[in-house]
Amino acid sequence: MISSTSIPAALRRLHRSAMSWLGGWWRLLHFAVLMLELALMPSSYRQPLRPALARQLVQATAPNLLWFTVLASLISLVLIRIVVVTSQSYGLSRFALEMVVRVLVLELIPLTAAAFVALRSTLPTGLELAQRRAEGDFGAQASGMALLRSEYFPRVAAGVFAVWLLAAVSCVLTLLLAYLSLYGFTPWALDGYTRVVGQVFNPAVALILLLKIVFFSFAAGLIPMASSFYDGASYRPRASHGLNDMVRVFGVILLIEIASLMGNYY
């Protein structure tokens, strides 16, 4: 039999967990507002902050662009081949291009770009900043706007921009590979190809794709940095710190993907 004292204790633990969960999302929202404020301030792009912003943009995009482009190309070629062979076996060849565009360009490429940037750039950078704050590297600026402007805003902007660039380049490359895989090196199929792609990218679908990439970039760029900023002072080297950020990032990405699927197909 459960003792009468265990029920209030369980309720208190549940209350603390709920308040901690709500507090974490409230801090994330507050951090996002601060980053938006800095993004709209001209002083964030002037000297001496401009070199740091440019350096973070290059570091977040240049190393990842080559590897992600190669990865996206290989995945696209394999999936395009699978879709083409499967559609031909069922006599549905006329739907192959539309299926390739919907599966790869609308769904898989943006999702993979956000996950790639989060794992390769923003999550490790967030852990690094949290460790530096715990070690006192930033001194008296450890919790002020100066720290946000000089250290956090360039990294958030770099993470957001990296998702945009990787998704845009990979989507264009996938469309090119789809054309070459289906029609070969001939210009005579461009009319039918552009007609099918244009039918897929109607205004509603194009808007949903754009919004999805934007929110993916916000999730990958903001969540690790917000956790680093608010929890960095109490950071301890442990796996759970980065794991919690990873779970939160991919949880938000999953919710955005579900919302986009509902907008496209319901």
C-alpha positions in Angstrom: 0.0 0.0 0.0 1.3 3.4 -0.9 1.8 5.5 2.2 -0.1 8.8 2.6 3.2 10.8 2.8 4.4 9.6 -0.6 1.5 11.3 -2.5 2.4 14.9 -1.4 6.1 14.2 -2.1 5.3 12.9 -5.6 3.1 16.0 -6.2 5.9 18.3 -5.1 8.4 16.5 -7.4 5.9 16.8 -10.2 5.4 20.5 -9.5 9.1 21.2 -9.4 9.6 19.3 -12.7 6.7 21.2 -14.3 8.0 24.6 -13.1 11.6 23.7 -14.3 10.2 22.7 -17.7 8.2 25.9 -18.0 11.1 28.0 -16.8 13.4 26.5 -19.4 11.0 27.4 -22.2 10.5 30.8 -20.8 14.2 31.4 -20.7 14.5 30.3 -24.3 11.7 32.7 -25.3 13.5 35.5 -23.4 16.8 34.7 -25.0 15.2 34.7 -28.5 13.7 38.1 -27.8 17.2 39.4 -26.8 18.7 37.9 -29.9 16.0 39.6 -32.1 16.7 42.9 -30.4 20.4 42.6 -31.1 19.7 41.6 -34.7 17.7 44.7 -35.2 20.3 47.0 -33.7 22.8 48.6 -36.2 25.4 48.6 -33.5 25.6 44.8 -33.6 27.1 45.0 -37.1 29.7 47.8 -36.5 33.3 47.7 -35.6 34.7 46.0 -33.5 31.9 43.4 -33.6 31.8 42.9 -37.4 35.0 40.8 -37.6 33.7 38.4 -34.9 30.4 38.0 -36.7 32.1 37.4 -40.1 34.5 34.9 -38.5 31.6 32.9 -36.9 29.6 32.9 -40.2 32.6 31.5 -42.1 33.4 28.9 -39.4 29.8 27.7 -39.2 29.2 27.4 -43.0 32.5 26.8 -44.8 33.5 23.5 -43.2 29.9 22.2 -43.2 29.0 23.2 -46.7 31.3 20.8 -48.5 30.5 17.8 -46.3 26.8 18.4 -46.3 26.7 18.9 -50.0 28.4 15.6 -50.6 26.2 13.8 -48.1 23.0 15.4 -49.6 24.1 14.4 -53.1 24.7 10.8 -52.2 21.4 10.5 -50.3 19.6 12.2 -53.1 21.0 10.0 -55.8 20.2 6.8 -53.9 16.6 7.9 -53.1 16.0 9.2 -56.6 17.1 5.9 -58.0 14.8 4.0 -55.5 11.8 6.1 -56.4 12.4 5.9 -60.1 12.8 2.1 -60.1 9.8 1.6 -57.8 7.6 3.9 -59.9 8.6 2.1 -63.1 7.8 -1.3 -61.6 4.3 -0.2 -60.7 3.7 1.8 -63.9 3.7 5.2 -62.2 6.7 6.8 -63.9 4.8 10.0 -64.4 4.6 10.5 -60.6 8.3 9.9 -60.0 9.5 13.5 -60.3 6.7 14.8 -58.1 7.5 12.2 -55.4 11.2 13.0 -55.5 10.6 16.7 -55.1 8.1 16.2 -52.2 10.2 13.7 -50.3 13.6 15.2 -50.8 13.3 18.9 -51.3 10.2 19.6 -49.1 10.9 17.2 -46.3 14.3 15.4 -46.0 16.8 18.1 -47.1 15.7 20.9 -44.7 15.4 18.4 -41.8 18.9 17.0 -42.5 20.4 20.5 -42.8 19.1 21.6 -39.4 20.2 18.4 -37.8 23.6 18.6 -39.4 24.2 22.2 -38.3 23.1 21.4 -34.8 25.3 18.4 -34.4 28.4 19.9 -36.1 28.2 23.5 -35.0 25.7 24.9 -32.5 25.6 22.1 -29.9 29.4 21.8 -29.6 29.7 25.6 -29.5 27.1 25.9 -26.8 29.0 23.4 -24.7 32.2 25.3 -25.3 30.7 28.6 -24.2 29.1 27.0 -21.1 32.5 25.6 -20.1 34.2 28.9 -20.6 31.6 30.8 -18.5 32.0 28.2 -15.7 35.8 28.7 -15.8 35.3 32.5 -15.6 36.9 33.4 -19.0 34.5 36.3 -19.5 35.1 38.0 -16.2 32.6 40.8 -15.2 30.7 40.4 -18.5 29.5 36.9 -17.6 25.8 37.8 -17.6 25.5 41.1 -19.3 24.4 42.4 -22.7 28.0 42.9 -23.7 28.5 39.2 -23.5 25.4 38.5 -25.5 26.5 41.0 -28.2 30.1 39.9 -28.5 29.9 36.1 -28.0 26.4 34.8 -28.3 24.8 36.8 -31.1 27.6 36.0 -33.7 27.2 32.3 -33.0 23.4 32.4 -33.1 23.5 34.3 -36.3 26.0 31.9 -37.7 23.9 28.9 -36.8 20.8 30.4 -38.4 22.6 31.4 -41.5 24.3 28.0 -41.9 20.9 26.2 -41.9 19.6 28.6 -44.6 22.6 28.2 -46.8 22.9 24.4 -46.5 19.2 23.9 -47.1 19.1 26.3 -50.1 22.2 24.9 -51.8 21.2 21.3 -51.2 17.6 21.8 -52.5 18.9 23.4 -55.7 21.4 20.6 -56.1 18.8 17.9 -55.5 16.5 19.5 -58.2 19.4 19.4 -60.6 20.3 15.8 -59.8 16.6 14.8 -60.2 16.5 16.3 -63.6 19.8 14.6 -64.7 18.7 11.2 -63.2 15.3 11.3 -64.9 16.1 12.9 -68.3 19.9 12.9 -68.7 22.0 15.6 -70.3 19.3 17.0 -72.6 17.6 20.4 -72.5 14.4 19.2 -74.2 12.8 18.1 -71.0 13.0 21.4 -69.3 9.4 22.5 -70.1 7.8 19.4 -68.6 10.3 19.4 -65.7 9.6 23.0 -64.7 5.9 22.4 -65.1 5.8 19.6 -62.6 8.1 21.4 -60.2 6.0 24.5 -60.4 2.8 22.5 -59.7 4.5 21.1 -56.5 5.7 24.5 -55.4 2.4 26.3 -55.3 2.3 29.4 -53.1 1.1 27.6 -50.0 3.7 24.8 -50.2 6.5 27.3 -50.9 5.5 29.4 -47.9 5.4 26.4 -45.7 8.9 25.3 -46.9 10.3 28.8 -46.2 8.7 29.0 -42.8 10.0 25.5 -41.9 13.5 26.3 -42.8 13.4 29.5 -40.8 12.0 27.8 -37.7 14.5 24.9 -38.1 17.3 27.5 -38.1 15.9 29.2 -35.0 15.7 25.8 -33.2 19.3 24.9 -34.2 20.8 28.3 -33.5 18.9 29.5 -30.4 18.3 26.5 -28.1 22.0 25.4 -27.5 23.0 29.0 -27.0 20.2 29.8 -24.6 21.0 26.8 -22.5 24.7 27.9 -22.5 23.8 31.4 -21.4 21.5 30.6 -18.6 23.1 27.4 -17.3 26.7 28.2 -18.1 27.6 29.5 -14.7 26.6 26.2 -13.1 28.0 24.1 -15.9 29.8 20.9 -15.0 31.5 18.6 -17.5 28.8 15.8 -17.9 27.1 14.1 -20.7 23.6 15.1 -19.6 24.2 18.8 -20.2 24.7 18.3 -23.9 22.2 15.5 -24.1 19.4 17.7 -22.7 20.1 20.3 -25.3 20.2 17.7 -28.1 16.8 16.3 -27.0 15.3 19.7 -26.9 16.6 20.7 -30.3 15.4 17.6 -32.0 12.1 17.6 -30.2 11.4 21.1 -31.5 12.5 20.1 -35.0 10.2 17.1 -34.9 7.3 19.3 -33.8 8.0 21.8 -36.7 8.2 18.9 -39.1 4.8 17.5 -38.0 3.2 20.9 -38.3 4.6 21.3 -41.8 3.3 17.9 -42.8 -0.1 18.8 -41.5 0.0 22.1 -43.5 1.1 20.3 -46.7 -1.2 17.2 -46.7 -4.2 17.9 -44.5 
